[in-house]
Amino acid sequence: DWRRRAHGEHGGRGQRGKRPRRLKSQPATLRMDVGPLELAVDVLLPERLSAHSKLLVCLPGGGVSRRYFDMPGFSFAQAMVAGGHALALIDPPGVGKSGTVADPFQLTLEAQLPMLERALALIRKQPQLAKLPAIGVGHSAGAMLTAALQAHCRPYASLVLLCFGTGGLPQYLAADWLEFHAANPEAARSRIPEFAKT
């Protein structure tokens, strides 16, 4: 049962004046069916939830997986669990252990948002997590997804957007694509996979 909280053993030496190491929360890894794909999600729970506990839903940036938030020796997730909060670390579609499609360029923002919305709904079905205020935490491209998901379905009480800007990456587009976008912004949006491939 993923809902059991698995914590490491105290690492103290039993000597007077020696402080035992803090308990480490072991994530329960879930496979969530969100329609066309399955997403990998790590859920971490503190020893006790309180009236001050929050659910932090974390999406990583490009080139990294959900493990970005739980790196050995420098773990955002463990620090938040120690503070009494629950976390859901999600590999977005096409990232890490989550499923992908034959042409990953088709995993546009519009394609990903319904899947992430479904994953969050499944996470919230767990009794411990159902009523906790949710905070969206995103890094870089994950921050973009977090902000877009908030605009899409308003699941969060607040957002934490790390290393994020709203300027896009126009420097990676050829001049003719930039001209096309300036003249036809709506038509250009439907051609994002084509732009990305060139």
C-alpha positions as CSV (number, residue, x, y, z in Angstrom):
1,D,0.0,0.0,0.0
2,W,1.7,3.2,-1.2
3,R,-0.1,5.1,1.6
4,R,2.2,3.6,4.2
5,R,4.9,6.1,5.1
6,A,8.3,4.5,4.8
7,H,11.0,6.2,6.7
8,G,14.7,5.3,7.1
9,E,16.1,4.2,10.5
10,H,17.8,6.6,12.9
11,G,21.5,6.8,12.0
12,G,22.8,8.0,15.4
13,R,25.6,6.1,17.1
14,G,23.9,6.0,20.4
15,Q,26.6,8.1,22.1
16,R,25.8,10.9,24.5
17,G,25.7,14.3,22.7
18,K,25.5,12.7,19.3
19,R,22.4,13.7,17.3
20,P,20.8,11.0,15.2
21,R,20.4,11.7,11.5
22,R,17.0,13.0,10.4
23,L,14.6,10.4,9.2
24,K,14.4,10.2,5.4
25,S,11.0,9.9,3.7
26,Q,11.1,7.1,1.0
27,P,9.0,8.0,-2.0
28,A,6.2,5.7,-3.2
29,T,6.4,5.6,-7.0
30,L,3.0,5.5,-8.8
31,R,2.1,4.8,-12.4
32,M,-0.9,7.0,-13.3
33,D,-3.0,6.3,-16.3
34,V,-3.9,9.7,-17.7
35,G,-5.4,8.6,-21.0
36,P,-2.9,8.1,-23.9
37,L,0.1,7.7,-21.5
38,E,1.1,6.7,-18.0
39,L,2.9,9.2,-15.8
40,A,5.5,8.4,-13.1
41,V,4.8,10.1,-9.8
42,D,6.7,10.0,-6.5
43,V,4.6,10.7,-3.5
44,L,6.3,11.6,-0.2
45,L,4.5,12.1,3.1
46,P,5.7,13.5,6.4
47,E,5.4,11.5,9.6
48,R,2.4,13.6,10.5
49,L,0.2,15.9,8.6
50,S,-1.0,19.1,10.4
51,A,-3.3,22.0,9.8
52,H,-0.3,23.8,8.3
53,S,0.7,21.0,5.8
54,K,0.6,21.7,2.1
55,L,0.7,19.5,-1.0
56,L,3.6,20.5,-3.2
57,V,3.2,19.3,-6.8
58,C,6.6,19.5,-8.5
59,L,7.4,19.5,-12.2
60,P,11.0,19.4,-13.4
61,G,12.6,21.4,-16.1
62,G,14.0,20.3,-19.5
63,G,16.7,17.7,-19.5
64,V,16.0,16.4,-15.9
65,S,13.4,14.2,-14.3
66,R,11.3,14.3,-11.1
67,R,14.5,13.3,-9.2
68,Y,15.7,16.8,-9.6
69,F,13.6,17.7,-6.5
70,D,15.1,14.8,-4.5
71,M,18.8,14.7,-5.2
72,P,21.0,12.9,-2.6
73,G,22.5,15.4,-0.1
74,F,20.6,18.4,-1.6
75,S,16.9,17.4,-1.6
76,F,14.2,20.0,-1.8
77,A,11.7,17.2,-1.2
78,Q,13.3,16.0,2.0
79,A,13.5,19.5,3.4
80,M,9.8,20.1,2.7
81,V,8.8,16.7,4.2
82,A,10.8,17.6,7.3
83,G,8.7,20.7,7.5
84,G,5.5,18.7,7.5
85,H,4.5,18.9,3.9
86,A,3.5,16.3,1.4
87,L,4.9,16.2,-2.2
88,A,4.0,14.8,-5.5
89,L,7.0,14.7,-7.9
90,I,5.8,14.2,-11.5
91,D,7.7,13.2,-14.6
92,P,5.7,15.1,-17.4
93,P,4.8,13.3,-20.6
94,G,7.8,12.2,-22.5
95,V,10.2,12.7,-19.5
96,G,12.0,10.3,-17.2
97,K,9.9,7.2,-16.5
98,S,6.7,8.6,-17.9
99,G,5.4,7.4,-21.2
100,T,5.9,9.1,-24.5
101,V,4.6,9.0,-28.1
102,A,6.1,8.0,-31.4
103,D,6.8,11.7,-32.2
104,P,7.6,13.5,-29.0
105,F,7.3,16.8,-30.8
106,Q,3.5,16.2,-30.7
107,L,3.6,16.6,-26.9
108,T,2.6,20.2,-27.2
109,L,1.3,22.3,-24.3
110,E,-2.3,21.6,-25.4
111,A,-1.6,17.9,-25.4
112,Q,0.1,17.8,-22.0
113,L,-2.3,19.9,-19.9
114,P,-5.2,17.4,-19.9
115,M,-2.9,14.6,-18.9
116,L,-1.4,16.7,-16.0
117,E,-4.9,17.7,-14.9
118,R,-5.9,14.0,-14.8
119,A,-2.7,13.1,-12.8
120,L,-3.4,15.8,-10.3
121,A,-7.0,14.6,-9.9
122,L,-5.8,11.1,-9.2
123,I,-3.3,12.3,-6.7
124,R,-6.0,14.3,-4.9
125,K,-8.2,11.1,-4.6
126,Q,-5.8,9.8,-2.0
127,P,-7.4,10.4,1.4
128,Q,-4.3,12.1,3.0
129,L,-4.0,14.5,0.1
130,A,-7.5,15.3,-0.8
131,K,-8.0,18.4,1.4
132,L,-4.5,19.8,1.6
133,P,-4.0,23.2,-0.1
134,A,-2.0,22.5,-3.2
135,I,1.0,24.6,-4.3
136,G,2.4,24.2,-7.8
137,V,6.2,24.1,-7.9
138,G,7.9,24.2,-11.3
139,H,11.5,24.5,-12.5
140,S,12.2,26.1,-15.9
141,A,10.1,24.2,-18.5
142,G,8.3,22.7,-15.5
143,A,7.5,26.2,-14.3
144,M,6.0,26.9,-17.7
145,L,3.8,23.8,-17.4
146,T,2.8,24.7,-13.9
147,A,1.7,28.2,-14.9
148,A,-0.1,26.9,-17.9
149,L,-1.9,24.3,-15.8
150,Q,-3.0,27.0,-13.4
151,A,-4.5,29.0,-16.3
152,H,-6.1,25.8,-17.6
153,C,-7.9,24.5,-14.5
154,R,-6.9,26.5,-11.4
155,P,-5.7,23.6,-9.2
156,Y,-3.3,25.5,-7.0
157,A,-3.6,27.9,-4.1
158,S,-0.3,29.5,-5.1
159,L,2.7,28.9,-7.4
160,V,6.5,28.7,-7.0
161,L,8.1,29.3,-10.4
162,L,11.9,28.7,-10.4
163,C,14.2,29.9,-13.2
164,F,11.3,31.0,-15.3
165,G,10.6,33.8,-17.7
166,T,7.8,34.6,-20.1
167,G,9.8,35.6,-23.1
168,G,9.9,32.2,-24.8
169,L,12.9,31.2,-26.9
170,P,12.6,33.3,-30.1
171,Q,16.4,33.1,-30.6
172,Y,16.0,29.4,-31.6
173,L,13.5,30.2,-34.4
174,A,14.6,31.0,-38.0
175,A,13.8,34.6,-39.2
176,D,11.1,33.4,-41.6
177,W,9.3,31.5,-38.8
178,L,9.4,34.7,-36.6
179,E,8.0,36.7,-39.5
180,F,5.2,34.1,-40.0
181,H,4.4,34.1,-36.3
182,A,4.2,38.0,-36.2
183,A,1.8,38.0,-39.1
184,N,-0.3,34.9,-38.1
185,P,0.0,34.2,-34.3
186,E,-2.9,31.8,-34.2
187,A,-1.9,29.8,-37.2
188,A,1.7,29.7,-36.0
189,R,0.6,28.1,-32.7
190,S,-0.8,25.1,-34.5
191,R,2.6,24.7,-36.3
192,I,4.8,24.7,-33.1
193,P,5.9,21.0,-33.7
194,E,7.0,22.0,-37.2
195,F,8.9,25.0,-35.9
196,A,10.6,23.0,-33.2
197,K,11.9,20.4,-35.7
198,T,13.5,23.1,-37.8
